[in-house]
Amino acid sequence: MSLPIITATQQPLRFDCLQCGECCRAWTVPVPTAHVKEHLQVDWVRERAAKMRAAGVGPLLPSKRGATMCTLNTGVGATLDCVFLGAGGLCDIHARIGVDAKPSPCRQFPFHFMQTPQGIEAYLDPACKAVSAAHGGEVEAAELERVVGYGTVEEPGALEWAEGRPLSWEEYDALRIRVREILSGDEPVADRVWRAWHVARTGAEPTTQRGAAGADPLGRRLVLTMLLLVFRNAWEQKRRQRSFRRSLRLLGLAFGLLLGGGKVPIEARGITVHAGDVDDLPWEPDSPELRPVLDRWLAGFADRHELAPMATRGAGLLLSNLLLISWFARAVASAAGRSVTAADVVDGIQLTEKFSGSRMLAPQIGRGMLGLGLRSILEGPNLPRQVL
């Protein structure tokens, strides 16, 4: 007998697709070669692949000889659209062949499923704008049963408090319930995040006030620079930029950000912003307009299993992602010449979760100098002074 599909809070998920096309841009989508042979060996797909090669974009489905997996090349145009993204944000594979021909991550997004002792736990990805904006009605159980068959059911793997300190599932589950309670509370955003960070690292409430250690403006700039470099590096890798040129651009961006006067391209939105202008724009997370959007994102943090596999690192991700959300929201607002709106925060969440959140930060931990720097930031004790 299969385990039931549940949600962490026992409350139904809410989602309706906005058909914005954002889920079809700048992703790395794994596709089994067997799926390609079964569904995508048709003339119009071959013609599209030939046009991509002629345009210098690269192969449609890059793979190594004999590999069982390949990746869908979402690298067309300035916003790295999937080559199958059609008019009105719809998928050409879906329209011309059928839903079963789409790669499984495409069929499943924004749903994710985690195997737990209680059952298969379903949650929604805030990299989808409809999720961050709370757009849609209740998802019925039958729909979850259908979608779970499309893709992967993840497993939390080996859990740890910190490196070398094992965490049982029962301890982990109790921890994320406690973190969810804190992040769903009525306190100001910064106070909730401070408490959740401390509990996730130590298992206990903080014994000092949030501001007792004082702020660290220079540390904040260093952390933000490091995080934005990860964003920029991820974007340029997807655009197949040569490593030498990419390194030079990243170095220039780093100096500009550290000095507070650099220009930062956000090609995912087709804008370039001045770092100083972004820094000068007010950020009021507890305002009546912005707080509901942030509350939804915070409340779902633990339910998305961001505390796995290492709680101390997950605590760092909470703070670093909040810093990025505030920066990207202000960047989008700055480019539009306005103060920050709820729509800008949704944009900030989507950019952070898609390009710079746990998808990008966690896999790079320990890889080279950038990875070591990320690890020291996320697992270090001074992050609240630098972020909050």
VOTORBA-17178 format. One record per residue (C-alpha): x, y, z; residue number from 1. Coordinates in pm, 1 decimal, padded with zeros to 6 digits, always signed. Layout:
BEGIN
        x        y        z fifi
        X        Y        Z  NUM
...
END
This chain:
BEGIN
        x        y        z fifi
 +00000.0 +00000.0 +00000.0    1
 +00144.7 +00334.9 -00102.6    2
 +00195.2 +00614.0 +00147.9    3
 -00057.4 +00900.8 +00138.0    4
 +00022.5 +01240.2 -00013.5    5
 +00014.3 +01500.1 +00262.3    6
 +00116.7 +01860.3 +00327.7    7
 +00327.9 +01974.7 +00621.3    8
 +00047.7 +02180.3 +00774.7    9
 -00232.7 +01943.0 +00674.7   10
 -00379.3 +02236.2 +00481.6   11
 -00449.5 +02217.7 +00105.8   12
 -00205.8 +02375.0 -00138.9   13
 -00326.6 +02662.6 -00358.6   14
 -00213.1 +02709.3 -00716.0   15
 -00333.8 +02810.8 -01062.0   16
 -00090.5 +02866.4 -01348.6   17
 -00053.5 +03229.1 -01464.9   18
 +00094.3 +03116.7 -01798.9   19
 +00368.2 +03377.2 -01751.2   20
 +00633.1 +03156.4 -01912.5   21
 +00885.3 +03216.3 -01631.0   22
 +00911.8 +02845.0 -01556.5   23
 +01031.3 +02798.3 -01916.4   24
 +01329.7 +03033.6 -01889.9   25
 +01688.8 +02979.5 -01776.4   26
 +01645.8 +02640.6 -01613.5   27
 +01869.7 +02338.4 -01641.6   28
 +01617.3 +02064.1 -01714.3   29
 +01733.9 +01699.1 -01699.1   30
 +01577.3 +01469.9 -01958.5   31
 +01633.9 +01093.2 -01990.0   32
 +01765.4 +01000.9 -02334.1   33
 +01501.7 +00726.3 -02342.0   34
 +01233.8 +00996.6 -02311.7   35
 +01386.7 +01183.6 -02607.0   36
 +01383.5 +00869.2 -02822.6   37
 +01026.7 +00786.0 -02725.6   38
 +00866.9 +01129.6 -02758.7   39
 +01087.3 +01390.2 -02927.4   40
 +01223.9 +01218.5 -03237.9   41
 +00985.4 +01406.6 -03468.3   42
 +01053.4 +01627.9 -03770.3   43
 +00957.7 +01965.7 -03625.4   44
 +01177.1 +01908.8 -03318.4   45
 +01470.9 +01815.1 -03544.7   46
 +01411.2 +02131.4 -03748.7   47
 +01416.9 +02343.4 -03434.6   48
 +01739.6 +02179.4 -03321.7   49
 +01898.2 +02254.2 -03659.0   50
 +01799.6 +02622.2 -03633.6   51
 +01956.1 +02640.4 -03286.1   52
 +02284.9 +02499.9 -03412.7   53
 +02283.7 +02737.9 -03708.5   54
 +02224.9 +03032.1 -03473.3   55
 +02521.1 +02929.9 -03256.0   56
 +02303.9 +02869.3 -02949.2   57
 +02428.7 +02514.5 -02904.8   58
 +02266.1 +02171.3 -02922.4   59
 +01904.1 +02134.7 -02821.9   60
 +01962.4 +01841.5 -02586.2   61
 +02333.5 +01827.0 -02493.2   62
 +02457.7 +01490.1 -02371.5   63
 +02770.5 +01277.8 -02358.5   64
 +02803.2 +00969.4 -02574.7   65
 +02635.1 +00675.1 -02406.7   66
 +02479.2 +00890.3 -02131.9   67
 +02135.4 +00801.8 -02000.0   68
 +02052.4 +01167.5 -01929.6   69
 +02075.3 +01490.3 -02127.9   70
 +01973.4 +01849.4 -02051.9   71
 +01720.2 +02068.4 -02227.1   72
 +01896.1 +02377.8 -02358.7   73
 +01693.7 +02674.1 -02230.9   74
 +01921.3 +02929.7 -02391.3   75
 +01737.6 +03121.7 -02662.3   76
 +01730.8 +03501.5 -02665.5   77
 +01805.6 +03759.9 -02398.6   78
 +01592.5 +03590.4 -02132.0   79
 +01714.1 +03236.4 -02210.9   80
 +01375.2 +03111.0 -02320.6   81
 +01324.5 +02740.4 -02370.6   82
 +01323.4 +02670.5 -02744.4   83
 +00983.1 +02508.1 -02695.9   84
 +00826.9 +02814.8 -02530.6   85
 +00548.5 +02918.0 -02764.7   86
 +00307.4 +03207.3 -02794.3   87
 +00123.8 +03314.9 -02480.6   88
 +00364.9 +03132.8 -02248.7   89
 +00250.5 +02789.1 -02363.3   90
 +00466.5 +02483.9 -02433.9   91
 +00488.2 +02368.0 -02796.0   92
 +00560.7 +02009.9 -02688.5   93
 +00242.0 +02010.0 -02482.7   94
 +00040.9 +02168.4 -02763.4   95
 +00174.5 +01958.5 -03053.8   96
 +00257.8 +01619.6 -02900.9   97
 +00086.8 +01607.1 -02561.9   98
 +00156.5 +01650.7 -02192.8   99
 +00323.6 +01309.1 -02159.5  100
 +00596.0 +01419.1 -02403.1  101
 +00711.3 +01704.7 -02177.7  102
 +01015.6 +01638.9 -01955.7  103
 +00905.6 +01528.9 -01609.0  104
 +01039.3 +01840.9 -01424.5  105
 +00828.0 +02054.7 -01658.9  106
 +00516.6 +01846.8 -01594.7  107
 +00568.4 +01854.9 -01219.2  108
 +00666.7 +02219.5 -01157.4  109
 +00586.7 +02398.7 -00924.7  110
 +00502.3 +02088.4 -00720.8  111
 +00769.7 +01903.3 -00525.6  112
 +00734.4 +01580.7 -00331.2  113
 +00942.5 +01455.1 -00037.7  114
 +00939.6 +01103.6 +00103.2  115
 +00885.5 +01114.8 +00480.4  116
 +00792.3 +00854.3 +00743.2  117
 +00442.8 +01006.5 +00755.2  118
 +00386.2 +00989.8 +00380.3  119
 +00478.2 +01167.2 +00058.7  120
 +00481.3 +01535.4 +00147.6  121
 +00380.9 +01786.2 -00122.1  122
 +00489.2 +02149.4 -00132.0  123
 +00503.3 +02435.0 -00383.7  124
 +00807.2 +02610.8 -00527.8  125
 +00816.4 +02990.6 -00473.2  126
 +01031.6 +03020.8 -00786.9  127
 +00685.6 +03017.6 -00948.8  128
 +00531.5 +03365.1 -00941.5  129
 +00181.1 +03226.2 -00896.9  130
 +00295.0 +03054.2 -00577.1  131
 +00460.7 +03365.5 -00431.3  132
 +00158.0 +03574.1 -00522.6  133
 -00083.3 +03317.8 -00368.5  134
 -00269.8 +03290.0 -00696.7  135
 -00517.0 +03008.0 -00731.1  136
 -00764.5 +02780.1 -00564.8  137
 -00721.0 +02463.5 -00363.3  138
 -00535.2 +02179.3 -00532.4  139
 -00743.2 +01865.9 -00503.1  140
 -00597.7 +01540.9 -00376.0  141
 -00663.9 +01375.5 -00711.7  142
 -00448.3 +01640.0 -00882.3  143
 -00160.8 +01571.6 -00644.6  144
 -00193.4 +01199.5 -00713.5  145
 -00171.7 +01272.7 -01085.1  146
 +00125.3 +01510.5 -01064.2  147
 +00333.2 +01294.0 -00829.1  148
 +00344.2 +01031.7 -01103.3  149
 +00511.9 +01272.6 -01344.1  150
 +00843.7 +01324.4 -01173.8  151
 +01068.8 +01262.8 -00881.1  152
 +00988.8 +01200.2 -00515.6  153
 +01290.3 +01337.5 -00328.9  154
 +01441.5 +01198.5 -00009.1  155
 +01587.9 +01416.0 +00268.7  156
 +01904.8 +01204.8 +00288.7  157
 +02141.8 +01213.3 +00587.1  158
 +02035.1 +01493.3 +00822.4  159
 +02269.9 +01697.2 +01041.3  160
 +02251.2 +01983.6 +01289.4  161
 +02599.5 +02087.0 +01179.5  162
 +02881.9 +01900.2 +01012.2  163
 +02949.2 +01579.7 +01204.8  164
 +02640.8 +01615.7 +01427.9  165
 +02371.9 +01372.0 +01306.8  166
 +02005.5 +01467.7 +01326.6  167
 +01733.0 +01203.6 +01340.8  168
 +01414.2 +01246.7 +01140.2  169
 +01216.5 +01300.3 +01460.7  170
 +01455.0 +01576.6 +01571.4  171
 +01448.1 +01733.1 +01224.7  172
 +01068.1 +01724.0 +01206.2  173
 +01035.0 +01881.9 +01551.3  174
 +01286.9 +02149.2 +01450.6  175
 +01108.3 +02249.5 +01132.0  176
 +00773.0 +02260.3 +01314.4  177
 +00928.2 +02498.2 +01567.8  178
 +01087.6 +02710.4 +01294.2  179
 +00755.9 +02724.2 +01106.7  180
 +00577.2 +02842.4 +01422.8  181
 +00831.8 +03122.3 +01467.2  182
 +00826.3 +03232.7 +01103.9  183
 +00444.6 +03229.4 +01099.7  184
 +00418.5 +03454.3 +01405.3  185
 +00314.5 +03817.9 +01449.2  186
 +00652.3 +03969.2 +01532.7  187
 +00834.2 +04198.3 +01290.3  188
 +00999.5 +04011.7 +01002.9  189
 +01355.4 +04071.1 +01126.5  190
 +01273.6 +03949.8 +01478.9  191
 +01113.8 +03629.5 +01349.0  192
 +01406.2 +03557.0 +01120.8  193
 +01654.7 +03621.2 +01403.0  194
 +01473.3 +03378.4 +01633.4  195
 +01435.3 +03112.5 +01361.8  196
 +01804.6 +03139.8 +01270.6  197
 +01906.7 +03091.5 +01633.4  198
 +01669.6 +02798.5 +01693.5  199
 +01779.1 +02625.2 +01372.0  200
 +02144.4 +02653.4 +01477.2  201
 +02117.9 +02571.1 +01846.5  202
 +01775.6 +02421.5 +01910.1  203
 +01708.7 +02695.8 +02167.4  204
 +01564.5 +03047.1 +02174.2  205
 +01817.7 +03333.6 +02172.2  206
 +01910.3 +03471.1 +02513.8  207
 +02003.5 +03817.4 +02380.6  208
 +01820.1 +04086.1 +02185.0  209
 +01856.7 +04087.9 +01809.3  210
 +02051.3 +04413.4 +01795.5  211
 +02269.5 +04350.0 +02099.6  212
 +02579.5 +04265.0 +01894.0  213
 +02540.6 +04570.7 +01670.7  214
 +02514.9 +04599.1 +01292.2  215
 +02798.4 +04523.1 +01049.8  216
 +02751.9 +04742.9 +00737.6  217
 +03082.5 +04638.5 +00580.4  218
 +03003.1 +04273.2 +00640.8  219
 +02663.1 +04325.5 +00483.2  220
 +02821.0 +04468.3 +00169.0  221
 +03066.7 +04178.5 +00150.6  222
 +02789.3 +03920.6 +00192.3  223
 +02565.9 +04088.2 -00064.5  224
 +02855.0 +04110.5 -00310.2  225
 +02926.2 +03739.5 -00271.1  226
 +02560.6 +03646.3 -00320.6  227
 +02517.2 +03868.6 -00625.7  228
 +02832.0 +03718.6 -00776.6  229
 +02670.0 +03376.2 -00743.2  230
 +02362.0 +03512.0 -00923.5  231
 +02572.5 +03665.5 -01199.9  232
 +02791.7 +03357.3 -01237.7  233
 +02488.1 +03129.2 -01264.2  234
 +02331.2 +03352.9 -01528.0  235
 +02646.1 +03376.8 -01740.3  236
 +02710.5 +03003.0 -01718.8  237
 +02364.7 +02944.3 -01859.0  238
 +02448.1 +03184.9 -02141.9  239
 +02763.5 +02979.3 -02213.0  240
 +02993.6 +03274.3 -02156.1  241
 +03362.9 +03190.8 -02185.0  242
 +03525.0 +03146.7 -01845.6  243
 +03798.1 +03413.2 -01894.5  244
 +03554.5 +03684.7 -01999.6  245
 +03313.6 +03575.3 -01730.1  246
 +03585.9 +03602.4 -01467.0  247
 +03676.0 +03954.2 -01577.5  248
 +03313.9 +04066.9 -01564.7  249
 +03261.7 +03910.2 -01224.2  250
 +03575.5 +04081.0 -01094.9  251
 +03454.9 +04417.8 -01221.9  252
 +03112.8 +04360.0 -01070.0  253
 +03270.9 +04269.6 -00734.8  254
 +03473.6 +04591.3 -00718.7  255
 +03172.8 +04798.7 -00820.3  256
 +02949.3 +04643.3 -00555.6  257
 +03208.4 +04670.6 -00281.6  258
 +03255.7 +05039.9 -00358.4  259
 +02881.3 +05092.9 -00378.1  260
 +02886.9 +05241.1 -00727.6  261
 +02871.9 +04947.9 -00967.1  262
 +02613.9 +04879.5 -01232.8  263
 +02443.3 +04544.1 -01201.4  264
 +02274.5 +04382.2 -01502.8  265
 +01966.8 +04175.0 -01425.1  266
 +01911.7 +04026.9 -01767.3  267
 +01638.4 +03799.6 -01638.1  268
 +01435.4 +04122.6 -01620.5  269
 +01606.2 +04313.0 -01900.1  270
 +01734.8 +04588.6 -01670.7  271
 +02061.5 +04731.3 -01542.7  272
 +02060.6 +04909.5 -01208.6  273
 +02305.9 +05123.3 -01016.6  274
 +02397.1 +04955.4 -00687.1  275
 +02395.5 +05286.5 -00499.8  276
 +02041.3 +05366.6 -00617.5  277
 +01922.1 +05026.2 -00500.4  278
 +02087.7 +05071.3 -00160.4  279
 +01922.0 +05411.7 -00117.9  280
 +01570.2 +05281.7 -00180.8  281
 +01378.1 +05218.7 +00145.7  282
 +01299.6 +04858.8 +00242.1  283
 +01001.5 +04829.0 +00477.0  284
 +00923.3 +04458.0 +00516.5  285
 +00660.2 +04517.1 +00784.8  286
 +00455.8 +04763.9 +00580.6  287
 +00093.2 +04657.6 +00515.0  288
 +00165.3 +04608.0 +00144.3  289
 +00487.0 +04406.1 +00161.6  290
 +00438.5 +04197.9 +00474.2  291
 +00171.8 +03955.3 +00342.2  292
 +00399.8 +03847.3 +00056.1  293
 +00697.4 +03797.8 +00288.3  294
 +00479.1 +03620.3 +00543.3  295
 +00384.3 +03358.0 +00284.2  296
 +00746.3 +03305.0 +00186.0  297
 +00863.0 +03280.6 +00547.6  298
 +00582.5 +03048.9 +00654.5  299
 +00674.6 +02802.1 +00379.3  300
 +01050.1 +02803.1 +00443.0  301
 +01060.6 +02500.5 +00674.0  302
 +00789.9 +02319.2 +00477.4  303
 +01012.3 +02331.0 +00167.8  304
 +01276.2 +02133.3 +00362.7  305
 +01530.2 +02413.8 +00341.9  306
 +01666.9 +02296.4 +00679.0  307
 +01779.7 +01970.1 +00517.2  308
 +02033.9 +01826.4 +00501.9  309
 +02213.8 +02059.4 +00747.4  310
 +02018.6 +02282.2 +00985.1  311
 +02297.8 +02538.8 +01041.1  312
 +02336.5 +02585.7 +00667.0  313
 +01960.4 +02610.6 +00624.0  314
 +01953.6 +02883.8 +00886.2  315
 +02211.3 +03072.7 +00680.1  316
 +02003.8 +03024.7 +00365.4  317
 +01706.4 +03183.3 +00540.5  318
 +01900.3 +03501.5 +00611.5  319
 +02088.2 +03517.0 +00281.4  320
 +01772.0 +03461.5 +00078.1  321
 +01591.2 +03736.9 +00269.1  322
 +01880.2 +03972.4 +00190.9  323
 +01861.7 +03883.3 -00178.2  324
 +01482.9 +03922.9 -00189.7  325
 +01512.4 +04271.9 -00045.4  326
 +01787.1 +04363.6 -00293.8  327
 +01615.0 +04227.8 -00604.7  328
 +01279.0 +04379.1 -00505.1  329
 +01443.9 +04719.8 -00465.1  330
 +01637.0 +04671.9 -00789.9  331
 +01318.6 +04607.6 -00988.0  332
 +01149.7 +04904.2 -00818.8  333
 +01453.0 +05127.9 -00879.0  334
 +01454.7 +05046.6 -01249.6  335
 +01085.5 +05140.8 -01264.9  336
 +01143.8 +05464.1 -01071.3  337
 +00910.4 +05384.7 -00782.2  338
 +00907.4 +05267.9 -00422.8  339
 +00889.1 +04894.0 -00356.9  340
 +00551.0 +04728.8 -00419.1  341
 +00415.2 +04383.5 -00338.8  342
 +00466.4 +04286.7 -00705.4  343
 +00833.7 +04382.3 -00672.4  344
 +00868.8 +04152.1 -00370.3  345
 +00712.4 +03867.8 -00571.8  346
 +00970.3 +03944.4 -00841.2  347
 +01245.5 +03944.7 -00578.8  348
 +01136.4 +03607.3 -00443.1  349
 +01121.8 +03458.4 -00791.4  350
 +01468.5 +03584.3 -00887.1  351
 +01617.3 +03468.8 -00557.6  352
 +01461.8 +03124.3 -00558.9  353
 +01535.5 +03062.7 -00925.1  354
 +01891.8 +03188.2 -00954.1  355
 +02044.3 +03254.9 -00613.7  356
 +01869.0 +03058.7 -00340.0  357
 +01935.4 +02704.6 -00224.6  358
 +01944.4 +02578.4 -00585.5  359
 +02258.3 +02780.0 -00651.8  360
 +02414.0 +02828.1 -00309.5  361
 +02392.1 +02478.1 -00163.3  362
 +02546.2 +02291.3 -00462.5  363
 +02841.9 +02531.0 -00473.1  364
 +02941.0 +02491.3 -00108.2  365
 +03304.3 +02385.4 -00091.6  366
 +03373.1 +02430.3 -00463.6  367
 +03671.8 +02659.0 -00512.3  368
 +03719.3 +02995.5 -00345.3  369
 +03362.5 +03107.6 -00411.2  370
 +03227.3 +02789.2 -00253.2  371
 +03446.8 +02821.7 +00053.5  372
 +03336.8 +03184.0 +00093.1  373
 +02971.3 +03081.6 +00069.2  374
 +03019.9 +02813.0 +00331.0  375
 +03185.2 +03053.9 +00574.2  376
 +02896.6 +03297.5 +00525.6  377
 +02608.0 +03052.4 +00554.5  378
 +02747.5 +02857.3 +00848.1  379
 +02914.2 +03145.9 +01030.1  380
 +02784.5 +03304.8 +01352.5  381
 +02782.7 +03667.6 +01235.1  382
 +02527.2 +03654.1 +00953.4  383
 +02244.3 +03824.1 +01148.4  384
 +02465.6 +04129.4 +01212.4  385
 +02537.2 +04146.6 +00838.9  386
 +02182.4 +04087.0 +00713.8  387
 +01932.6 +04210.1 +00972.6  388
END
